[in-house]
Amino acid sequence: MLKHKTVLLGVTGSIAAYKIANLARMLKKLHCNVHVLMTQNATQFINPVTFETLTEHKCLIDTFDRNFQYSVEHVALAKQADVVMIAPASANVIGKIANGIADDMLTTTVMACPCKKIISPAMNHNMLHNPIVQDNLAKLERFGYEIIKPDKGMLANGDIGDGRMPEESVLLEYILKEIAYEKDLAGKKILITAGATQEAIDPVRFITNHSTGKMGFALAKTAMLRGADVTLIAGHTEIEPPMFVNVIRVKSAQDMFEAVTKISSQQDIIIKSAAVADYTPVTTAENKVKKSDSDMSIQLKRTQDILKYLGEHKPEHQFLCGFSMETENVLENSRKKLISKHCDMICANSLTTEGAGFGTDTNILTLITKDAETALPKLSKEEASHRILDKILENF
């Protein structure tokens, strides 16, 4: 994913420095070129040899180290970098950078970098909330630096408060957001629905389906990584939604209908991947829990057809994509859906095909537009999401 990308990691004097070894390892697994810059204080918390072993590059500390190849090293690295992350960032280094002080390899290199710079503060919560530190962070934001909000929890001295550096997986997501993919969806607003709706029968039971939301969540993450402003309307799922996405939680089909229609006209692209329960009880009050389930009779009515409503009320500028999950005559039924729902594209798959359907980590789709059918092989849901968005851009 990060092949041919270069990340500079700046490590300062904080107990959280040990976490960056794992972040470097995670980046290398994604085939990223990683360089580590350390302050002298940081070497008191973690040995530079650790980073050199993980990155296969010399860990840079001393501006005047005579073992460099013949080049102005901080300028050479600055030119290579696609993104710089300073994590953990101490109050001292934050203050230096905010006020233009470049007195070591880390601060000198950061000053020379034209790329995006991300700061993850890590310190005692009283230091973090010192007005001087807060002013320095605000100044860095004005200069285009991205500041990662510290976590709350137990700090190194045993205090409880904010000031903890987030876990390595969170730091990685900030880097991926910046450099993982070309931002070909920048400026686009995309609405995606995902997960299963639930229709209450009584306080105990409900009608639902087997949707896990995996495909919709993959689409939301991929669209975000490609630069889109993504809103994810999610029914029931057992997985965490992607970061950097506006998530709206809903329960019933009516909840989803109201959430979607409230903002649908503002969207450039809508992808309805949620599996909405087709029926809902007429009234929950009349459907009492009886002594025997076999005696229970539930009067049902169809839920609102969200995709059809969106198609009938689609603004001229908008692209509407739906999903069609069939057990037979997949292409024929999906093409009928494309027309009857007034969609621009339908992603068709079969419940009976191995590697597709609910709950899998893969999918086998046919992308159907008015003029073409594109059959995709079995792909991971992440790969499939890219192919779906590529096809949308081709026809948008």
Residue, then its C-alpha position, 0 to 999 in steps of 0.5 A: m500500500l505504501k510502496h515508494k512512499t517515505v515517512l519521517l518519524g520524529v521521536t522526542g523525549s517521552i516514555a511513549a517513545y517505545k510505541i514508535a518502534n511498533l509503528a515503524r514495523m507496521l509501516k515497513k510491513l506496508h512496504c514504506n520507506v521509513h526514516v527515524l529522527m530522534t532528539q538526544n533526550a529520546t535516546q534515554f527512553i529507546n535505543p536508536v539501534t532498535f529503529e535502525t534494525l527495523t527501518e534498515h536506515k541510520c537513526l539520525i540524532d546529531t546534526f553534525d554526524r560525520n558518518f553521513q554520505y556526502s549531502v546536506e542530510h536534513v535537506a535530503l530527507a526533507k525532499q524525500a518525505d511524503v509525510v512527517m509525524i512527530a510522535p511522541a511530541s514533547a512540550n519542548v519540541i512543540g515549542k521549538i517548532a512553533n517558534g522557528i527554533a531549529d537546533d537539532m537534527l529533528t527540528t532542522t529537518v522538520m523546518a526544511c520539509p514542505c510536506k504535511k506534518i502531523i504532531s502527536p503530543a504526549m506529556n503530563h496533562n497539566m503540561l498539556h493544558n499549560p496556556i503556553v503549550q496550548d498556544n503553541l499547538a494552536k500556532l502549529e495548526r494555523f501553519g497547517y500542522e495536523i494535531i492528534k488529540p491525546d488520549k485520556g487515561m493513566l499517565a506515566n506518573g500515575d495521574i489520570g488525565d489526557g496527555r497519553m499518546p494514542e495507540e500505534s494503530v491510530l497513528l498509522e491511520y493518520i499516515l494512511k489518510e495522508i499518503a495511502y492513495e491518490k486523492d481523486l475523490a477530493g471535493k466529493k461528498i459521498l453518502i454510504t449506508a451499511g449494516a442491518t436495520q432492525e424492526a421491533i416486534d416487541p421489547v424482546r424480538f425484532i426482524t432483521n437480516h444477516s448483513t454485517g456492514k463489512m462492504g459498506f465500511a470498506l467503501a467508506k474507508t476507501a472513499m475517505l482515503r481517496g480524499a472524499d468527505v464521507t458520511l456513513i449511515a450505519g445500522h447494526t454491525e459488530i465492527e468498528p467504523p473507519m476513522f475520519v468518517n462522519v458516522i450516523r447510527v440508526k436502528s430501523a428502516q424508517d430511521m435510516f430513511e429519515a437520516v438518508t433523505k435529510i442529507s441526500s440532496q447535498q451529496d455528490i455520490i450515494i452508495k446504498s449498501a445497507a441491507v434493510a429489513d423489508y418488513t416491519p410490524v404494523t404496531t409493536a403494541e399489538n404484538k404481545v409476547k404470548k405463552s407459545d411462539s407457535d400461537m403468535s401471528i404478526q401483521l407486517k407491512r413493507t418498509q420504505d424503499i430507500l433506494k427507489y425514493l433516492g432514484e425518484h428524487k435524484p438531483e441531476h448532478q448526483f450519482l446513485c449506486g445500489f446493491s443487489m443480492e440475489t439467489e437466482n437470475v442475478l444479472e437479469n434481476s439486478r438489471k431490472k433493479l437498475i431501471s426500476k430504482h432509477c440508479d446509475m449503477i448496481c453492484a450485483n452479487s449472489l448469495t449462493t456463490e462461495g466467497a460472496g454474500f453476507g459475513t465474508d471478507t471477500n466479494i464477487l460482484t458484477l458492476i452494472t450500468k446502463d451501457a455495460e456489465t463489468a464482472l469482477p473476480k473474487l476480491s477482498k472487500e477493500e479491493a472491491s471497494h476500489r473497483i466500485l469507486d473507480k467505476i463510479l468515477e468513470n461514469f460520473 
